[in-house]
Amino acid sequence: MKLLQLLRKRTVDARGEDGFTLVEILASLVVLSIAGLAMTAYFMNAMSYAKGNQNKTVMVNLARNTLFYMQKESNFGAIQSYFKANQGSLPEGVERETIDSDGCPATSATCADYQGLVSDPTTLKTVLNPVINDVAYRVDISYQADLYGRIGTESATLNGADSIKGYLLPIKVVVSEIAEDGEDLNSREWTEVEGYITNETIR
Protein backbone atom coordinates (compact mmCIF):
# COMPACT_ATOMS: atom_id res chain seq x y z
CA MET A 1 0.00 0.00 0.00
CA LYS A 2 2.74 2.39 0.96
CA LEU A 3 4.63 1.43 -2.18
CA LEU A 4 1.64 2.31 -4.35
CA GLN A 5 1.25 5.67 -2.63
CA LEU A 6 4.95 6.39 -3.13
CA LEU A 7 4.73 5.58 -6.87
CA ARG A 8 1.69 7.85 -7.26
CA LYS A 9 3.49 10.66 -5.46
CA ARG A 10 6.53 10.35 -7.76
CA THR A 11 4.25 10.40 -10.84
CA VAL A 12 2.56 13.61 -9.65
CA ASP A 13 5.95 15.20 -8.85
CA ALA A 14 7.27 14.31 -12.30
CA ARG A 15 4.28 15.92 -13.99
CA GLY A 16 4.86 19.13 -12.05
CA GLU A 17 8.54 19.51 -13.10
CA ASP A 18 9.35 22.35 -15.49
CA GLY A 19 11.71 21.79 -18.46
CA PHE A 20 13.14 23.69 -21.44
CA THR A 21 10.96 24.18 -24.45
CA LEU A 22 12.20 23.44 -27.95
CA VAL A 23 12.33 27.16 -28.73
CA GLU A 24 14.53 27.83 -25.69
CA ILE A 25 16.90 25.02 -26.65
CA LEU A 26 17.17 26.32 -30.24
CA ALA A 27 17.79 29.88 -28.99
CA SER A 28 20.57 28.69 -26.68
CA LEU A 29 22.14 26.73 -29.54
CA VAL A 30 22.14 29.87 -31.74
CA VAL A 31 23.78 31.93 -28.98
CA LEU A 32 26.43 29.26 -28.39
CA SER A 33 27.11 29.01 -32.14
CA ILE A 34 27.65 32.77 -32.43
CA ALA A 35 29.99 32.75 -29.42
CA GLY A 36 31.86 29.78 -30.87
CA LEU A 37 32.34 31.52 -34.22
CA ALA A 38 33.64 34.65 -32.48
CA MET A 39 36.13 32.57 -30.47
CA THR A 40 37.21 30.72 -33.62
CA ALA A 41 37.92 34.01 -35.41
CA TYR A 42 39.90 35.22 -32.38
CA PHE A 43 42.06 32.09 -32.31
CA MET A 44 42.60 32.21 -36.09
CA ASN A 45 43.82 35.82 -35.80
CA ALA A 46 46.07 34.86 -32.90
CA MET A 47 47.57 32.00 -34.92
CA SER A 48 48.13 34.29 -37.91
CA TYR A 49 49.81 36.89 -35.70
CA ALA A 50 52.04 34.24 -34.12
CA LYS A 51 53.06 32.93 -37.55
CA GLY A 52 53.82 36.49 -38.68
CA ASN A 53 56.01 37.01 -35.63
CA GLN A 54 57.82 33.74 -36.33
CA ASN A 55 58.53 34.80 -39.94
CA LYS A 56 59.67 38.23 -38.74
CA THR A 57 62.10 36.62 -36.29
CA VAL A 58 63.46 34.35 -39.03
CA MET A 59 63.98 37.32 -41.37
CA VAL A 60 65.73 39.39 -38.68
CA ASN A 61 68.09 36.48 -37.98
CA LEU A 62 68.75 36.00 -41.70
CA ALA A 63 69.51 39.72 -42.09
CA ARG A 64 71.90 39.68 -39.14
CA ASN A 65 73.63 36.55 -40.39
CA THR A 66 74.03 38.12 -43.84
CA LEU A 67 75.50 41.27 -42.30
CA PHE A 68 77.88 39.19 -40.20
CA TYR A 69 78.88 37.16 -43.27
CA MET A 70 79.58 40.31 -45.30
CA GLN A 71 81.61 41.78 -42.44
CA LYS A 72 83.79 38.69 -42.12
CA GLU A 73 84.05 37.26 -45.63
CA SER A 74 83.95 40.24 -47.99
CA ASN A 75 86.83 41.85 -49.83
CA PHE A 76 86.58 45.47 -48.68
CA GLY A 77 88.33 47.00 -51.70
CA ALA A 78 86.33 44.96 -54.20
CA ILE A 79 83.02 45.74 -52.46
CA GLN A 80 83.93 49.43 -52.30
CA SER A 81 84.69 49.44 -56.02
CA TYR A 82 81.52 47.42 -56.83
CA PHE A 83 79.29 49.92 -55.02
CA LYS A 84 81.32 52.84 -56.45
CA ALA A 85 81.56 54.14 -52.90
CA ASN A 86 84.30 56.61 -53.79
CA GLN A 87 81.92 58.40 -56.14
CA GLY A 88 79.79 60.82 -54.15
CA SER A 89 77.04 60.84 -56.74
CA LEU A 90 76.38 58.90 -59.92
CA PRO A 91 75.24 60.33 -63.27
CA GLU A 92 71.54 60.92 -63.64
CA GLY A 93 69.63 57.73 -64.40
CA VAL A 94 72.43 55.48 -63.15
CA GLU A 95 71.67 53.43 -60.06
CA ARG A 96 74.13 51.82 -57.70
CA GLU A 97 74.65 48.10 -57.94
CA THR A 98 73.17 45.79 -55.32
CA ILE A 99 74.14 42.29 -54.27
CA ASP A 100 71.05 40.12 -54.51
CA SER A 101 69.68 36.78 -55.59
CA ASP A 102 69.15 38.04 -59.14
CA GLY A 103 72.92 38.07 -59.64
CA CYS A 104 73.38 34.78 -57.84
CA PRO A 105 70.31 32.56 -58.28
CA ALA A 106 70.06 29.29 -56.40
CA THR A 107 69.99 27.38 -59.70
CA SER A 108 73.33 28.72 -60.93
CA ALA A 109 76.54 26.82 -60.35
CA THR A 110 78.52 29.92 -59.40
CA CYS A 111 77.91 33.57 -58.62
CA ALA A 112 79.63 34.96 -61.70
CA ASP A 113 78.42 38.52 -61.03
CA TYR A 114 80.04 38.58 -57.60
CA GLN A 115 83.39 36.92 -58.23
CA GLY A 116 86.07 38.49 -56.04
CA LEU A 117 83.64 40.26 -53.72
CA VAL A 118 83.69 37.50 -51.11
CA SER A 119 86.06 34.71 -50.23
CA ASP A 120 83.55 31.94 -51.11
CA PRO A 121 80.88 32.75 -53.73
CA THR A 122 79.25 29.33 -53.21
CA THR A 123 78.40 30.28 -49.64
CA LEU A 124 77.18 33.67 -50.85
CA LYS A 125 74.68 31.85 -53.09
CA THR A 126 73.24 30.12 -50.02
CA VAL A 127 73.21 33.38 -48.06
CA LEU A 128 71.28 35.21 -50.78
CA ASN A 129 68.75 32.38 -51.39
CA PRO A 130 67.80 31.01 -47.96
CA VAL A 131 64.96 28.55 -47.47
CA ILE A 132 63.77 28.12 -43.88
CA ASN A 133 60.86 25.84 -42.92
CA ASP A 134 60.00 25.44 -46.63
CA VAL A 135 59.65 29.22 -46.98
CA ALA A 136 61.89 30.89 -49.58
CA TYR A 137 63.36 34.29 -48.78
CA ARG A 138 65.14 36.92 -50.84
CA VAL A 139 68.18 38.83 -49.55
CA ASP A 140 69.26 42.20 -51.00
CA ILE A 141 72.45 43.97 -49.94
CA SER A 142 72.70 47.64 -50.87
CA TYR A 143 75.16 50.45 -50.27
CA GLN A 144 73.99 53.49 -48.28
CA ALA A 145 75.57 56.44 -50.02
CA ASP A 146 73.80 59.05 -47.87
CA LEU A 147 75.06 57.49 -44.67
CA TYR A 148 78.57 57.22 -46.10
CA GLY A 149 78.50 60.94 -46.86
CA ARG A 150 77.69 61.69 -43.21
CA ILE A 151 80.49 59.59 -41.73
CA GLY A 152 82.83 61.88 -39.83
CA THR A 153 80.66 64.98 -40.24
CA GLU A 154 78.15 64.38 -37.46
CA SER A 155 80.72 64.45 -34.66
CA ALA A 156 83.21 67.28 -34.45
CA THR A 157 84.95 65.78 -31.44
CA LEU A 158 86.75 63.05 -33.39
CA ASN A 159 90.21 63.93 -34.64
CA GLY A 160 90.72 62.98 -38.26
CA ALA A 161 87.12 61.79 -38.53
CA ASP A 162 87.14 62.01 -42.32
CA SER A 163 89.79 59.31 -42.46
CA ILE A 164 87.25 56.85 -41.03
CA LYS A 165 85.57 56.75 -44.43
CA GLY A 166 88.44 54.69 -45.75
CA TYR A 167 87.65 51.95 -43.24
CA LEU A 168 83.86 51.81 -43.08
CA LEU A 169 81.32 50.97 -45.75
CA PRO A 170 77.65 51.34 -44.69
CA ILE A 171 75.31 48.71 -46.09
CA LYS A 172 71.69 47.72 -45.66
CA VAL A 173 70.46 44.12 -45.75
CA VAL A 174 66.81 43.63 -46.69
CA VAL A 175 65.23 40.19 -46.30
CA SER A 176 61.80 39.55 -47.75
CA GLU A 177 59.57 36.55 -48.10
CA ILE A 178 59.25 35.61 -51.76
CA ALA A 179 55.65 36.34 -52.68
CA GLU A 180 53.59 34.14 -54.91
CA ASP A 181 52.57 35.56 -58.28
CA GLY A 182 50.33 38.57 -57.87
CA GLU A 183 50.67 38.66 -54.08
CA ASP A 184 51.74 41.88 -52.39
CA LEU A 185 54.15 41.87 -49.45
CA ASN A 186 53.06 43.61 -46.30
CA SER A 187 55.35 45.06 -43.62
CA ARG A 188 55.39 41.79 -41.68
CA GLU A 189 56.88 39.95 -44.69
CA TRP A 190 60.14 41.90 -44.95
CA THR A 191 62.73 43.38 -42.63
CA GLU A 192 65.98 45.31 -42.89
CA VAL A 193 69.16 45.59 -40.85
CA GLU A 194 71.83 48.26 -41.27
CA GLY A 195 75.51 47.88 -40.54
CA TYR A 196 79.05 48.42 -41.76
CA ILE A 197 81.64 46.43 -43.65
CA THR A 198 85.01 47.28 -42.16
CA ASN A 199 88.38 47.39 -43.85
CA GLU A 200 90.56 44.33 -43.23
CA THR A 201 93.24 46.49 -41.60
CA ILE A 202 91.04 47.27 -38.61
CA ARG A 203 89.12 43.98 -38.36
ZIDA-V215612 format. One record per residue. N is the residue number from 1. RES is the residue in three letters. SS is DSSP state (alpha for helix, beta for strand, coil for the rest). NEAR is the number of other C-alpha atoms within 10 Angstrom. D_LAST is the distance of its C-alpha to the last C-alpha in Angstrom with 2 decimals. Layout:
n=[N & N]
res=[RES & RES]
ss=[SS & SS]
near=[NEAR & NEAR]
d_last=[D_LAST & D_LAST]
//
This chain:
n=[1 & 2 & 3 & 4 & 5 & 6 & 7 & 8 & 9 & 10 & 11 & 12 & 13 & 14 & 15 & 16 & 17 & 18 & 19 & 20 & 21 & 22 & 23 & 24 & 25 & 26 & 27 & 28 & 29 & 30 & 31 & 32 & 33 & 34 & 35 & 36 & 37 & 38 & 39 & 40 & 41 & 42 & 43 & 44 & 45 & 46 & 47 & 48 & 49 & 50 & 51 & 52 & 53 & 54 & 55 & 56 & 57 & 58 & 59 & 60 & 61 & 62 & 63 & 64 & 65 & 66 & 67 & 68 & 69 & 70 & 71 & 72 & 73 & 74 & 75 & 76 & 77 & 78 & 79 & 80 & 81 & 82 & 83 & 84 & 85 & 86 & 87 & 88 & 89 & 90 & 91 & 92 & 93 & 94 & 95 & 96 & 97 & 98 & 99 & 100 & 101 & 102 & 103 & 104 & 105 & 106 & 107 & 108 & 109 & 110 & 111 & 112 & 113 & 114 & 115 & 116 & 117 & 118 & 119 & 120 & 121 & 122 & 123 & 124 & 125 & 126 & 127 & 128 & 129 & 130 & 131 & 132 & 133 & 134 & 135 & 136 & 137 & 138 & 139 & 140 & 141 & 142 & 143 & 144 & 145 & 146 & 147 & 148 & 149 & 150 & 151 & 152 & 153 & 154 & 155 & 156 & 157 & 158 & 159 & 160 & 161 & 162 & 163 & 164 & 165 & 166 & 167 & 168 & 169 & 170 & 171 & 172 & 173 & 174 & 175 & 176 & 177 & 178 & 179 & 180 & 181 & 182 & 183 & 184 & 185 & 186 & 187 & 188 & 189 & 190 & 191 & 192 & 193 & 194 & 195 & 196 & 197 & 198 & 199 & 200 & 201 & 202 & 203]
res=[MET & LYS & LEU & LEU & GLN & LEU & LEU & ARG & LYS & ARG & THR & VAL & ASP & ALA & ARG & GLY & GLU & ASP & GLY & PHE & THR & LEU & VAL & GLU & ILE & LEU & ALA & SER & LEU & VAL & VAL & LEU & SER & ILE & ALA & GLY & LEU & ALA & MET & THR & ALA & TYR & PHE & MET & ASN & ALA & MET & SER & TYR & ALA & LYS & GLY & ASN & GLN & ASN & LYS & THR & VAL & MET & VAL & ASN & LEU & ALA & ARG & ASN & THR & LEU & PHE & TYR & MET & GLN & LYS & GLU & SER & ASN & PHE & GLY & ALA & ILE & GLN & SER & TYR & PHE & LYS & ALA & ASN & GLN & GLY & SER & LEU & PRO & GLU & GLY & VAL & GLU & ARG & GLU & THR & ILE & ASP & SER & ASP & GLY & CYS & PRO & ALA & THR & SER & ALA & THR & CYS & ALA & ASP & TYR & GLN & GLY & LEU & VAL & SER & ASP & PRO & THR & THR & LEU & LYS & THR & VAL & LEU & ASN & PRO & VAL & ILE & ASN & ASP & VAL & ALA & TYR & ARG & VAL & ASP & ILE & SER & TYR & GLN & ALA & ASP & LEU & TYR & GLY & ARG & ILE & GLY & THR & GLU & SER & ALA & THR & LEU & ASN & GLY & ALA & ASP & SER & ILE & LYS & GLY & TYR & LEU & LEU & PRO & ILE & LYS & VAL & VAL & VAL & SER & GLU & ILE & ALA & GLU & ASP & GLY & GLU & ASP & LEU & ASN & SER & ARG & GLU & TRP & THR & GLU & VAL & GLU & GLY & TYR & ILE & THR & ASN & GLU & THR & ILE & ARG]
ss=[coil & alpha & alpha & alpha & alpha & alpha & alpha & alpha & alpha & alpha & alpha & alpha & alpha & alpha & alpha & alpha & coil & coil & coil & coil & coil & alpha & alpha & alpha & alpha & alpha & alpha & alpha & alpha & alpha & alpha & alpha & alpha & alpha & alpha & alpha & alpha & alpha & alpha & alpha & alpha & alpha & alpha & alpha & alpha & alpha & alpha & alpha & alpha & alpha & alpha & alpha & alpha & alpha & alpha & alpha & alpha & alpha & alpha & alpha & alpha & alpha & alpha & alpha & alpha & alpha & alpha & alpha & alpha & alpha & alpha & alpha & alpha & beta & coil & alpha & alpha & alpha & alpha & alpha & alpha & alpha & coil & coil & coil & coil & coil & coil & coil & coil & coil & coil & coil & coil & coil & coil & coil & coil & beta & beta & coil & coil & coil & coil & coil & coil & coil & coil & coil & coil & coil & alpha & alpha & alpha & coil & coil & coil & beta & coil & coil & alpha & alpha & alpha & alpha & alpha & alpha & alpha & alpha & coil & coil & beta & beta & coil & coil & beta & beta & beta & beta & beta & beta & beta & beta & beta & coil & alpha & alpha & alpha & alpha & alpha & alpha & coil & coil & coil & coil & coil & coil & coil & coil & coil & coil & alpha & alpha & alpha & alpha & alpha & alpha & coil & beta & beta & beta & beta & beta & beta & beta & beta & beta & beta & coil & coil & coil & coil & coil & coil & coil & coil & coil & alpha & alpha & alpha & beta & beta & beta & beta & beta & beta & beta & beta & beta & coil & alpha & alpha & alpha & coil]
near=[5 & 7 & 8 & 8 & 10 & 10 & 11 & 12 & 11 & 11 & 11 & 10 & 10 & 10 & 8 & 9 & 7 & 7 & 7 & 7 & 9 & 9 & 9 & 11 & 10 & 11 & 12 & 12 & 12 & 12 & 10 & 12 & 12 & 12 & 11 & 12 & 11 & 12 & 12 & 12 & 11 & 12 & 12 & 12 & 12 & 12 & 12 & 12 & 13 & 12 & 12 & 14 & 14 & 12 & 21 & 20 & 13 & 17 & 27 & 19 & 15 & 26 & 26 & 19 & 14 & 22 & 20 & 15 & 16 & 25 & 20 & 17 & 17 & 22 & 18 & 23 & 15 & 15 & 20 & 19 & 12 & 16 & 20 & 16 & 22 & 12 & 11 & 10 & 14 & 11 & 7 & 6 & 5 & 8 & 10 & 14 & 12 & 16 & 21 & 22 & 21 & 15 & 16 & 23 & 15 & 17 & 8 & 11 & 11 & 18 & 20 & 11 & 13 & 19 & 13 & 15 & 21 & 20 & 14 & 15 & 21 & 16 & 14 & 24 & 22 & 14 & 23 & 25 & 21 & 19 & 13 & 12 & 7 & 7 & 11 & 13 & 22 & 21 & 26 & 19 & 23 & 18 & 24 & 18 & 19 & 11 & 11 & 19 & 15 & 12 & 17 & 17 & 12 & 9 & 10 & 9 & 9 & 11 & 10 & 9 & 14 & 13 & 11 & 15 & 18 & 14 & 16 & 18 & 24 & 20 & 22 & 18 & 25 & 22 & 28 & 25 & 21 & 16 & 14 & 8 & 6 & 6 & 8 & 10 & 13 & 9 & 9 & 15 & 18 & 19 & 21 & 17 & 18 & 16 & 17 & 18 & 23 & 21 & 20 & 14 & 7 & 7 & 9]
d_last=[106.53 & 103.62 & 101.28 & 102.70 & 102.30 & 98.68 & 97.92 & 99.58 & 97.60 & 94.28 & 95.33 & 96.12 & 92.83 & 90.88 & 92.63 & 91.71 & 87.92 & 85.76 & 82.95 & 80.44 & 81.82 & 80.30 & 79.20 & 77.36 & 75.58 & 74.53 & 73.32 & 71.20 & 69.72 & 68.78 & 67.11 & 65.17 & 64.10 & 62.77 & 60.85 & 59.47 & 58.28 & 56.56 & 54.78 & 53.79 & 52.25 & 50.35 & 48.92 & 48.04 & 46.10 & 44.35 & 43.38 & 42.13 & 40.04 & 38.57 & 37.73 & 36.09 & 33.94 & 33.00 & 31.98 & 30.01 & 28.08 & 27.42 & 26.19 & 23.84 & 22.34 & 22.13 & 20.41 & 17.76 & 17.30 & 17.09 & 14.44 & 12.36 & 13.25 & 12.35 & 8.83 & 8.40 & 11.12 & 11.55 & 11.89 & 10.73 & 13.69 & 16.11 & 15.46 & 15.84 & 19.01 & 20.26 & 20.23 & 21.60 & 19.27 & 20.52 & 24.00 & 24.90 & 27.71 & 29.15 & 32.87 & 35.14 & 35.31 & 32.02 & 29.40 & 25.70 & 24.69 & 23.35 & 21.91 & 24.54 & 26.95 & 29.42 & 27.39 & 26.68 & 29.69 & 30.08 & 33.12 & 31.48 & 30.60 & 27.44 & 25.39 & 26.76 & 25.65 & 21.95 & 21.85 & 18.76 & 16.72 & 15.29 & 15.37 & 18.39 & 20.74 & 23.07 & 20.73 & 20.12 & 23.93 & 24.08 & 21.43 & 23.44 & 26.82 & 26.74 & 30.08 & 30.41 & 33.89 & 35.50 & 34.07 & 32.23 & 29.43 & 27.94 & 24.29 & 23.61 & 20.30 & 20.97 & 19.46 & 20.44 & 21.79 & 23.50 & 20.49 & 18.61 & 21.74 & 21.63 & 18.14 & 19.03 & 22.71 & 23.18 & 22.43 & 24.35 & 23.25 & 19.85 & 20.32 & 19.06 & 17.92 & 18.56 & 15.88 & 13.27 & 14.58 & 13.03 & 9.46 & 10.55 & 12.82 & 15.02 & 16.52 & 19.26 & 20.07 & 23.82 & 25.46 & 29.22 & 31.99 & 33.79 & 37.20 & 40.41 & 42.47 & 43.75 & 41.88 & 39.98 & 36.75 & 36.93 & 34.20 & 33.97 & 33.10 & 29.80 & 26.74 & 23.62 & 20.18 & 18.05 & 14.33 & 11.52 & 9.49 & 6.49 & 6.50 & 5.09 & 5.81 & 3.81 & 0.00]
//
